[in-house]
Amino acid sequence: MRDDYDFSTSVQNPYAKKLKRQVTIRLDEDTIEYFKKLAEEKDLPYQSLINLYLRDCAQSHKDLKMEWR
C-alpha cells in the first residue's frame, strides 16, 4: 500500500444515489414464507424479490386497498 494517494482527479460516483439503504421492517411470518417460496422459484434472494415488488408498487403508484371488518 502507498503512504499517500492522489484523489485530485477523482469523480463522484454517479450511482451513489441509487445505492440501497438497510432498514428494519417487521413482517408477518406467513408473508416472509410467501416471498421465500416465490424467490426460490424465481432463483432470487427473497429480500431482492421484496425490494422489486415494493419498487414496482411505488413506480406504478399502486394504492393500498384496505377493508376493516
C-alpha positions in Angstrom: 0.0 0.0 0.0 1.1 3.5 -0.6 1.6 6.1 2.1 -0.3 8.7 0.1 -3.0 8.6 -2.6 -3.9 11.5 -5.0 -7.7 11.9 -5.3 -7.5 15.3 -7.0 -8.7 13.9 -10.4 -11.3 11.6 -9.0 -15.0 11.9 -9.9 -18.1 11.3 -7.7 -19.9 8.0 -8.2 -22.9 8.7 -10.5 -24.7 5.7 -8.9 -24.3 6.8 -5.3 -27.9 8.0 -5.1 -29.2 4.6 -6.2 -27.4 2.6 -3.5 -29.6 0.6 -1.2 -30.1 1.5 2.4 -30.5 -1.0 5.2 -33.7 -0.7 7.2 -35.5 -2.7 9.8 -39.0 -3.8 8.9 -41.4 -6.1 10.8 -43.2 -8.6 8.5 -45.6 -11.4 9.4 -44.1 -14.9 9.3 -46.5 -16.0 6.5 -45.6 -13.0 4.4 -41.9 -13.9 4.7 -42.5 -17.5 3.8 -44.6 -16.5 0.8 -41.7 -14.4 -0.6 -39.1 -17.0 0.3 -41.0 -19.7 -1.7 -41.6 -17.3 -4.6 -37.9 -16.2 -4.5 -36.8 -19.9 -4.6 -39.0 -20.5 -7.7 -37.5 -17.4 -9.4 -34.0 -18.2 -8.2 -33.6 -14.8 -6.5 -32.8 -13.8 -2.9 -36.1 -13.2 -1.1 -35.0 -9.7 0.1 -34.3 -8.7 -3.5 -37.7 -10.0 -4.6 -39.4 -8.0 -1.8 -37.5 -4.9 -3.0 -38.5 -5.5 -6.6 -42.2 -5.9 -5.6 -42.1 -2.7 -3.5 -40.3 -0.8 -6.2 -42.9 -1.9 -8.7 -45.7 -0.7 -6.4 -44.0 2.7 -5.9 -43.3 3.2 -9.6 -46.9 2.3 -10.6 -48.3 4.3 -7.7 -50.3 1.3 -6.6 -52.9 2.2 -4.0 -53.4 0.1 -0.9 -56.9 -1.4 -0.7 -57.8 -1.9 3.0 -61.0 -3.3 4.3 -61.8 -3.3 8.0 -64.1 -6.0 9.2 
